[in-house]
Amino acid sequence: MEKKVVFTGGNGRFAEAIKKIQNSYKIFYPNKKELNILSEKNIENYLRKIRPKILVHMAGLSRPMKQHEDNIHRSIDLNIVGTANIVKVCSRMNIKVIYLSSGYVYQGKKGDYKETDAILPWNNYGWSKLGGEASVQMYRNSLIIRANISQSPFLHNRAFSNVKINFLYHDEAAKIIFKLINKKGIINLGGESNSIYKFAKKTNPKVKKLSLKNNKYPKKLTMNLKKLNKLLKV
Ligand SMILES: NC(=O)c1ccc[n+]([C@@H]2O[C@H](COP(=O)([O-])OP(=O)(O)OC[C@H]3O[C@@H](n4cnc5c(N)ncnc54)[C@H](OP(=O)(O)O)[C@@H]3O)[C@@H](O)[C@H]2O)c1
């Protein structure tokens, strides 16, 4: 029998890439009316109907980042409270939770961050994702994926040439998600280490160089991918 998997945030940008990947699971992509992460009751009703073994939690508030500074209520509700609601229901029903977190939970000052390194977000988006991680960490039947991912083609007209990150495009990351589905703990997910400008050039050849002049934002956002690469080899 095929294993049932529910992906929350089924109409989101990353979910669109995941829908294109062939796999051996029976997948459900509820919209926010069918599964509203702000209501424990609603989550439970939906999951009782489907009875999945795994829930991949991608619903929430992501880009643009500025909305997490401008409206902290919405950011707290969707990314922290919403994730806690998911974990509470899934732990009662013994459903594994896979949480899409972000590389923005790291401080971004030294780069090459390992899963075991200290975490210290530098913006509210990072704090909201770390807030979500807190309840997932308390539930042992879980996996946290700290992802550096971006849309293809690169969205902006300008990109920093002096900020390093190891982004993956959505379609590349989507393929890897299915290979990690049976893992637990924390795994960094990203791609080749590059400046944002070099990465952007791959899918947006007209992108212009921009230099980050001040020290208000971190410049070394790369994550260490040894654990990921080891897991993908076996
Ligand atoms: N994009 C990135 O670069 C990136 C990087 C690392 C991690 N992530 C994480 O990956 C996940 C997906 O990112 P994304 O960029 O694909 O996000 P997205 O496009 O903003 O999608 C978020 C989804 O959540 C849904 N949603 C909003 N409120 C909801 C509610 N109350 N109940 C249920 N669903 C609700 C949205 O539905 P509506 O559209 O109908 O509002 C949308 O389908 C997020 O958790 C994000 O933090 C993203």
PDBQT file of the ligand as one rigid body, heavy atoms in Angstrom, charges set to zero:
ROOT
HETATM    1  N1  LIG A 301      10.911  30.275  -0.488  1.00  0.00    +0.000 N 
HETATM    2  C1  LIG A 301      12.075  30.084   0.081  1.00  0.00    +0.000 C 
HETATM    3  O1  LIG A 301      13.073  30.546  -0.409  1.00  0.00    +0.000 OA
HETATM    4  C2  LIG A 301      12.189  29.251   1.345  1.00  0.00    +0.000 A 
HETATM    5  C3  LIG A 301      13.438  28.955   1.868  1.00  0.00    +0.000 A 
HETATM    6  C4  LIG A 301      13.525  28.149   2.999  1.00  0.00    +0.000 A 
HETATM    7  C5  LIG A 301      12.369  27.682   3.602  1.00  0.00    +0.000 A 
HETATM    8  N2  LIG A 301      11.156  28.018   3.088  1.00  0.00    +0.000 N 
HETATM    9  C6  LIG A 301       9.966  27.546   3.757  1.00  0.00    +0.000 C 
HETATM   10  O2  LIG A 301       9.284  26.663   2.891  1.00  0.00    +0.000 OA
HETATM   11  C7  LIG A 301       7.889  26.805   3.075  1.00  0.00    +0.000 C 
HETATM   12  C8  LIG A 301       7.226  27.095   1.744  1.00  0.00    +0.000 C 
HETATM   13  O3  LIG A 301       7.728  28.324   1.223  1.00  0.00    +0.000 OA
HETATM   14  P1  LIG A 301       7.041  29.031  -0.023  1.00  0.00    +0.000 P 
HETATM   15  O4  LIG A 301       7.966  30.106  -0.459  1.00  0.00    +0.000 OA
HETATM   16  O5  LIG A 301       6.571  28.005  -0.995  1.00  0.00    +0.000 OA
HETATM   17  O6  LIG A 301       5.802  29.717   0.699  1.00  0.00    +0.000 OA
HETATM   18  P2  LIG A 301       4.490  30.364   0.066  1.00  0.00    +0.000 P 
HETATM   19  O7  LIG A 301       4.542  30.380  -1.422  1.00  0.00    +0.000 OA
HETATM   20  O8  LIG A 301       4.277  31.653   0.784  1.00  0.00    +0.000 OA
HETATM   21  O9  LIG A 301       3.386  29.324   0.498  1.00  0.00    +0.000 OA
HETATM   22  C9  LIG A 301       2.861  29.288   1.771  1.00  0.00    +0.000 C 
HETATM   23  C10 LIG A 301       1.552  28.526   1.719  1.00  0.00    +0.000 C 
HETATM   24  O10 LIG A 301       0.956  28.572   3.019  1.00  0.00    +0.000 OA
HETATM   25  C11 LIG A 301      -0.438  28.743   2.847  1.00  0.00    +0.000 C 
HETATM   26  N3  LIG A 301      -1.083  29.287   4.030  1.00  0.00    +0.000 N 
HETATM   27  C12 LIG A 301      -1.123  30.570   4.487  1.00  0.00    +0.000 A 
HETATM   28  N4  LIG A 301      -1.858  30.665   5.597  1.00  0.00    +0.000 NA
HETATM   29  C13 LIG A 301      -2.311  29.404   5.871  1.00  0.00    +0.000 A 
HETATM   30  C14 LIG A 301      -3.126  28.854   6.894  1.00  0.00    +0.000 A 
HETATM   31  N5  LIG A 301      -3.648  29.615   7.855  1.00  0.00    +0.000 N 
HETATM   32  N6  LIG A 301      -3.368  27.517   6.863  1.00  0.00    +0.000 NA
HETATM   33  C15 LIG A 301      -2.862  26.735   5.892  1.00  0.00    +0.000 A 
HETATM   34  N7  LIG A 301      -2.102  27.206   4.879  1.00  0.00    +0.000 NA
HETATM   35  C16 LIG A 301      -1.823  28.534   4.883  1.00  0.00    +0.000 A 
HETATM   36  C17 LIG A 301      -0.546  29.691   1.670  1.00  0.00    +0.000 C 
HETATM   37  O11 LIG A 301      -1.840  29.656   1.131  1.00  0.00    +0.000 OA
HETATM   38  P3  LIG A 301      -2.423  30.949   0.349  1.00  0.00    +0.000 P 
HETATM   39  O12 LIG A 301      -1.485  31.178  -0.794  1.00  0.00    +0.000 OA
HETATM   40  O13 LIG A 301      -3.779  30.515  -0.063  1.00  0.00    +0.000 OA
HETATM   41  O14 LIG A 301      -2.403  32.076   1.362  1.00  0.00    +0.000 OA
HETATM   42  C18 LIG A 301       0.520  29.104   0.732  1.00  0.00    +0.000 C 
HETATM   43  O15 LIG A 301      -0.035  28.052  -0.017  1.00  0.00    +0.000 OA
HETATM   44  C19 LIG A 301       7.699  27.932   4.100  1.00  0.00    +0.000 C 
HETATM   45  O16 LIG A 301       7.513  27.354   5.366  1.00  0.00    +0.000 OA
HETATM   46  C20 LIG A 301       9.007  28.678   4.052  1.00  0.00    +0.000 C 
HETATM   47  O17 LIG A 301       9.295  29.339   5.251  1.00  0.00    +0.000 OA
HETATM   48  C21 LIG A 301      11.037  28.769   1.960  1.00  0.00    +0.000 A 
ENDROOT
TORSDOF 0
